Amino acid sequence: MQEPNWGLLIADVIKYTIPALIVFLTIYFLGKQFFTQQTQQKILDDRMQHRDKSMTIKLQAYERLVLFCDRIDVVNLALRLSSKDLSADDMMNAMLISVQKEFEHNLAQQIYVSDKLWQIISQAKTGTINLITAAKSELPSSASATDLLNAISKKMNEIKMNPAETAKSALRSEASQLFNM
């Protein structure tokens, strides 16, 4: 019996093992690189999807706050609440309650806007309330709702600044910045 030629046996093992090892390592590193890229792409896609959802929620908040400003605008309040049968006191109370309810209804929107913008929104509410109460304070106790609305209109002309319009302008400005990111 002939003894195996160890040199040939080792050469045969090396001849088959090294190419297999090279193929294995190539597949391993290419696969690793592929899966790393896939993972990074998935993370990027998730971030983009989250950003899109965030943008949608923020835009809805801006829309709601614009609607809030529109609803507390003294002209719109007057149209919505006007009644010839009301006294100035009743009309003022109805307007103040409406402004407060609208504000409370939209209070949660502050988490979607900047602190500065929320301050402007709060100032619009306060400015509207102050405008209504200042106009009422100049009227006699027997004044009608129509008298109050005329006094409010006069005050609006004096101050030349509608608090709700100021807030809407700030809302439009901040919302437009979202699109320039």
C-alpha positions in Angstrom: 0.0 0.0 0.0 1.3 3.3 -1.0 1.5 6.1 1.5 -0.5 9.2 0.6 1.5 12.1 -0.8 0.9 14.7 1.8 2.2 17.4 -0.3 -0.3 16.7 -3.1 -3.1 16.3 -0.6 -2.3 19.7 1.0 -2.0 21.3 -2.4 -5.5 19.9 -3.3 -7.0 21.1 -0.1 -5.5 24.6 -0.6 -6.5 24.6 -4.3 -10.2 24.2 -3.3 -10.2 26.0 0.1 -8.6 29.3 -0.9 -11.1 30.0 -3.8 -14.0 29.0 -1.6 -12.7 31.2 1.2 -12.3 34.1 -1.3 -15.9 33.6 -2.6 -17.2 33.3 1.0 -15.4 36.5 2.1 -16.5 38.4 -1.0 -20.2 37.4 -0.5 -19.9 38.2 3.3 -18.5 41.7 2.8 -20.9 42.5 -0.1 -23.8 41.2 1.9 -22.8 43.2 4.9 -22.4 46.3 2.8 -25.8 45.7 1.2 -27.6 45.2 4.5 -26.0 48.2 6.0 -27.1 50.3 3.0 -30.6 48.9 3.3 -30.7 49.7 7.0 -29.6 53.2 6.4 -32.1 53.7 3.7 -34.9 52.3 6.0 -33.8 54.8 8.7 -33.8 57.7 6.2 -37.2 56.6 4.8 -38.6 56.5 8.4 -37.2 60.0 9.1 -38.7 61.4 5.9 -42.1 59.8 6.7 -42.0 61.1 10.3 -41.1 64.6 8.9 -44.0 64.5 6.5 -46.4 63.5 9.2 -45.0 66.3 11.5 -45.4 68.8 8.7 -49.0 67.8 8.2 -49.8 68.1 11.9 -48.1 71.5 12.1 -49.9 72.8 9.0 -53.2 71.6 10.5 -52.3 73.5 13.7 -51.6 76.7 11.7 -54.9 76.3 9.8 -56.8 75.9 13.1 -55.1 79.0 14.6 -55.9 81.0 11.5 -59.5 79.9 11.9 -59.3 80.9 15.6 -58.1 84.4 14.6 -60.8 84.7 12.1 -63.4 83.6 14.7 -62.2 86.1 17.3 -62.0 89.0 14.8 -64.5 91.6 16.2 -66.2 92.0 12.9 -66.8 88.3 12.6 -67.9 88.1 16.2 -70.3 90.9 15.6 -71.8 89.1 12.6 -72.1 85.8 14.4 -73.5 87.1 17.6 -75.4 90.2 16.5 -79.0 90.6 17.7 -81.0 93.8 17.9 -82.6 92.6 21.1 -79.4 92.4 23.1 -78.1 95.1 25.4 -74.5 96.3 25.1 -73.7 94.3 28.3 -75.2 91.1 26.9 -73.4 91.6 23.6 -70.1 92.2 25.3 -70.6 89.2 27.5 -71.5 87.0 24.5 -68.4 88.3 22.6 -66.0 87.7 25.6 -67.4 84.2 26.2 -67.0 83.4 22.5 -63.4 84.6 22.4 -62.5 82.7 25.6 -64.2 79.5 24.4 -62.4 79.7 21.0 -59.1 80.2 22.8 -59.7 77.3 25.1 -60.7 75.1 22.1 -57.4 75.8 20.4 -55.1 75.8 23.5 -53.4 72.5 22.5 -52.2 74.0 19.2 -49.4 75.8 21.1 -47.3 72.7 21.1 -47.0 72.9 17.3 -46.0 76.5 17.0 -43.1 78.6 18.3 -43.3 80.3 21.7 -43.1 83.7 20.0 -46.1 82.9 17.7 -48.1 81.5 20.6 -47.5 84.8 22.5 -48.8 86.7 19.5 -51.9 84.4 19.4 -52.4 85.1 23.1 -52.0 88.8 22.6 -54.6 88.7 19.8 -57.1 87.2 22.3 -56.2 89.7 25.0 -56.2 92.6 22.5 -59.6 91.6 21.2 -61.0 91.4 24.8 -59.4 94.7 25.6 -60.9 96.3 22.5 -64.4 95.0 23.4 -64.2 96.1 27.0 -62.7 99.5 26.2 -65.5 100.2 23.7 -68.1 99.1 26.2 -66.6 101.3 29.0 -67.4 104.4 26.9 -71.1 103.6 26.6 -73.9 104.3 29.0 -75.5 101.4 30.8 -78.6 101.6 28.6 -76.6 101.1 25.4 -77.7 98.5 22.8 -75.7 95.9 21.1 -75.7 98.1 18.0 -74.2 100.9 20.0 -71.5 98.6 21.2 -70.7 97.4 17.7 -70.5 101.0 16.5 -68.1 101.8 19.5 -66.0 98.8 18.6 -65.8 99.9 15.0 -64.7 103.4 16.1 -62.1 101.9 18.4 -60.8 99.8 15.6 -60.4 102.9 13.4 -58.5 104.6 16.2 -56.0 101.9 16.9 -55.6 101.0 13.2 -54.5 97.5 14.3 -56.8 94.5 14.4 -55.3 92.0 16.9 -56.6 89.1 14.9 -55.1 90.3 11.6 -51.8 90.8 13.3 -51.9 87.2 14.6 -52.9 85.9 11.1 -50.0 87.7 9.6 -47.6 86.1 12.1 -49.1 82.7 11.4 -48.7 83.1 7.6 -45.1 84.2 8.1 -44.2 81.2 10.4 -46.0 78.7 8.2 -44.2 79.9 5.1 -40.9 79.2 6.9 -41.8 75.5 7.0 -41.8 75.4 3.2 -38.4 77.1 3.0 -36.6 74.4 5.1 
